[in-house]
Amino acid sequence: MRLHILAIGHGRGTQEGALTEDFVGRARNMGRRMGFPAVTCEELAVSKNRDLKKRMAEEAERLVGRVPEGAHVILLDARGKGMTSEDFAEMLGALRDAGTKDLCFVIGGPDGLAQLPGKRAGRSLAFGPQTWPHLMVRAMLSEQIYRALTILAGHPYHRA
């Protein structure tokens, strides 16, 4: 199962971007041996539209255009449901084992995430009730993906 992170805004040249790239690289290396042939993080530009609703709609259109056909979609949203690392790993393994080709994590822009036109999310995921900077969410998500793969592999990275 290919794992995709789609995010509005650019993190290149930031410490958060470097951390995200590090964990995506680790996950990519580990995942190849475990039925996860690709782990990617794609950044899309923030809309320049001055109207908030139009800006969020444009960003949602860009995001939905990058979601692979038939992908299972998970939205990152502060109103979503939290998961333990073990539950997250179990979910990834179950989706892979069920034959899911693509799992797509979607992170909106600074103003949030509008409804994705024509796509229905399988769930919304939150990293607690706090609001996190979008670049931090990418770093935390990429670390949790790596952690989930280490849990599935029985690797000692996760010590719980």
C-alpha positions as a Python dict, from the first residue, in 0.01 Angstrom:
ca = {
    (1, 'M'): (0, 0, 0),
    (2, 'R'): (138, 338, -99),
    (3, 'L'): (125, 606, 171),
    (4, 'H'): (76, 967, 61),
    (5, 'I'): (82, 1285, 265),
    (6, 'L'): (-78, 1575, 77),
    (7, 'A'): (-40, 1916, 239),
    (8, 'I'): (-111, 2278, 158),
    (9, 'G'): (189, 2507, 205),
    (10, 'H'): (562, 2466, 159),
    (11, 'G'): (800, 2349, 429),
    (12, 'R'): (1119, 2342, 225),
    (13, 'G'): (1407, 2509, 403),
    (14, 'T'): (1241, 2490, 745),
    (15, 'Q'): (1339, 2277, 1043),
    (16, 'E'): (995, 2116, 1037),
    (17, 'G'): (1039, 2037, 668),
    (18, 'A'): (1375, 1874, 735),
    (19, 'L'): (1225, 1666, 1015),
    (20, 'T'): (938, 1559, 790),
    (21, 'E'): (1181, 1459, 514),
    (22, 'D'): (1388, 1259, 763),
    (23, 'F'): (1091, 1056, 889),
    (24, 'V'): (944, 1011, 541),
    (25, 'G'): (1283, 876, 429),
    (26, 'R'): (1302, 638, 725),
    (27, 'A'): (946, 518, 662),
    (28, 'R'): (1018, 473, 291),
    (29, 'N'): (1323, 257, 366),
    (30, 'M'): (1145, 44, 624),
    (31, 'G'): (818, 20, 434),
    (32, 'R'): (964, -128, 116),
    (33, 'R'): (1015, -461, 291),
    (34, 'M'): (671, -462, 450),
    (35, 'G'): (421, -407, 171),
    (36, 'F'): (445, -26, 172),
    (37, 'P'): (636, 38, -154),
    (38, 'A'): (611, 419, -138),
    (39, 'V'): (587, 687, 129),
    (40, 'T'): (561, 1040, -8),
    (41, 'C'): (490, 1393, 109),
    (42, 'E'): (363, 1633, -154),
    (43, 'E'): (323, 2004, -88),
    (44, 'L'): (76, 2221, -278),
    (45, 'A'): (71, 2600, -288),
    (46, 'V'): (-146, 2807, -56),
    (47, 'S'): (-424, 2985, -248),
    (48, 'K'): (-376, 3357, -294),
    (49, 'N'): (-750, 3426, -313),
    (50, 'R'): (-848, 3698, -62),
    (51, 'D'): (-1187, 3547, 17),
    (52, 'L'): (-1155, 3283, 292),
    (53, 'K'): (-1419, 3041, 160),
    (54, 'K'): (-1291, 3066, -197),
    (55, 'R'): (-932, 3022, -77),
    (56, 'M'): (-1018, 2707, 117),
    (57, 'A'): (-1227, 2575, -176),
    (58, 'E'): (-937, 2628, -418),
    (59, 'E'): (-700, 2445, -182),
    (60, 'A'): (-948, 2158, -146),
    (61, 'E'): (-973, 2134, -527),
    (62, 'R'): (-593, 2115, -554),
    (63, 'L'): (-575, 1849, -285),
    (64, 'V'): (-852, 1634, -433),
    (65, 'G'): (-678, 1653, -771),
    (66, 'R'): (-374, 1481, -619),
    (67, 'V'): (-561, 1203, -435),
    (68, 'P'): (-508, 877, -626),
    (69, 'E'): (-822, 716, -769),
    (70, 'G'): (-976, 478, -519),
    (71, 'A'): (-749, 589, -233),
    (72, 'H'): (-857, 557, 128),
    (73, 'V'): (-855, 918, 258),
    (74, 'I'): (-776, 1030, 612),
    (75, 'L'): (-814, 1399, 698),
    (76, 'L'): (-593, 1560, 961),
    (77, 'D'): (-830, 1775, 1162),
    (78, 'A'): (-827, 1906, 1520),
    (79, 'R'): (-1191, 1790, 1547),
    (80, 'G'): (-1094, 1437, 1443),
    (81, 'K'): (-1044, 1135, 1663),
    (82, 'G'): (-712, 1061, 1827),
    (83, 'M'): (-545, 720, 1810),
    (84, 'T'): (-269, 552, 2004),
    (85, 'S'): (43, 467, 1806),
    (86, 'E'): (-45, 99, 1839),
    (87, 'D'): (-397, 159, 1701),
    (88, 'F'): (-252, 365, 1416),
    (89, 'A'): (-11, 81, 1331),
    (90, 'E'): (-295, -171, 1346),
    (91, 'M'): (-504, 44, 1111),
    (92, 'L'): (-218, 70, 857),
    (93, 'G'): (-158, -304, 871),
    (94, 'A'): (-530, -383, 835),
    (95, 'L'): (-571, -151, 535),
    (96, 'R'): (-262, -301, 370),
    (97, 'D'): (-382, -655, 438),
    (98, 'A'): (-728, -573, 298),
    (99, 'G'): (-564, -482, -34),
    (100, 'T'): (-589, -103, -15),
    (101, 'K'): (-361, 33, -290),
    (102, 'D'): (-329, 390, -166),
    (103, 'L'): (-376, 559, 172),
    (104, 'C'): (-382, 936, 149),
    (105, 'F'): (-343, 1168, 449),
    (106, 'V'): (-472, 1518, 372),
    (107, 'I'): (-359, 1831, 559),
    (108, 'G'): (-528, 2163, 482),
    (109, 'G'): (-374, 2507, 473),
    (110, 'P'): (-339, 2775, 741),
    (111, 'D'): (-713, 2847, 728),
    (112, 'G'): (-815, 2484, 762),
    (113, 'L'): (-956, 2228, 526),
    (114, 'A'): (-1277, 2264, 325),
    (115, 'Q'): (-1485, 1963, 219),
    (116, 'L'): (-1299, 1769, -50),
    (117, 'P'): (-1522, 1779, -358),
    (118, 'G'): (-1617, 1430, -475),
    (119, 'K'): (-1415, 1252, -203),
    (120, 'R'): (-1532, 1097, 118),
    (121, 'A'): (-1284, 1056, 399),
    (122, 'G'): (-1255, 724, 577),
    (123, 'R'): (-1189, 909, 901),
    (124, 'S'): (-1054, 1230, 1054),
    (125, 'L'): (-744, 1206, 1268),
    (126, 'A'): (-634, 1452, 1537),
    (127, 'F'): (-314, 1480, 1736),
    (128, 'G'): (-505, 1590, 2045),
    (129, 'P'): (-748, 1875, 2102),
    (130, 'Q'): (-486, 2146, 2049),
    (131, 'T'): (-437, 2333, 1725),
    (132, 'W'): (-96, 2255, 1577),
    (133, 'P'): (102, 2447, 1314),
    (134, 'H'): (57, 2274, 980),
    (135, 'L'): (430, 2214, 936),
    (136, 'M'): (441, 2044, 1277),
    (137, 'V'): (146, 1824, 1182),
    (138, 'R'): (344, 1698, 881),
    (139, 'A'): (643, 1620, 1100),
    (140, 'M'): (428, 1447, 1364),
    (141, 'L'): (236, 1248, 1101),
    (142, 'S'): (552, 1135, 924),
    (143, 'E'): (700, 1028, 1260),
    (144, 'Q'): (383, 835, 1345),
    (145, 'I'): (391, 661, 1007),
    (146, 'Y'): (752, 559, 1072),
    (147, 'R'): (664, 451, 1427),
    (148, 'A'): (369, 245, 1297),
    (149, 'L'): (594, 65, 1052),
    (150, 'T'): (845, -12, 1328),
    (151, 'I'): (560, -149, 1543),
    (152, 'L'): (443, -371, 1258),
    (153, 'A'): (802, -489, 1203),
    (154, 'G'): (870, -556, 1572),
    (155, 'H'): (1154, -304, 1560),
    (156, 'P'): (1268, -160, 1897),
    (157, 'Y'): (1212, 207, 1798),
    (158, 'H'): (873, 201, 1971),
    (159, 'R'): (919, 122, 2338),
    (160, 'A'): (580, 123, 2505),
}
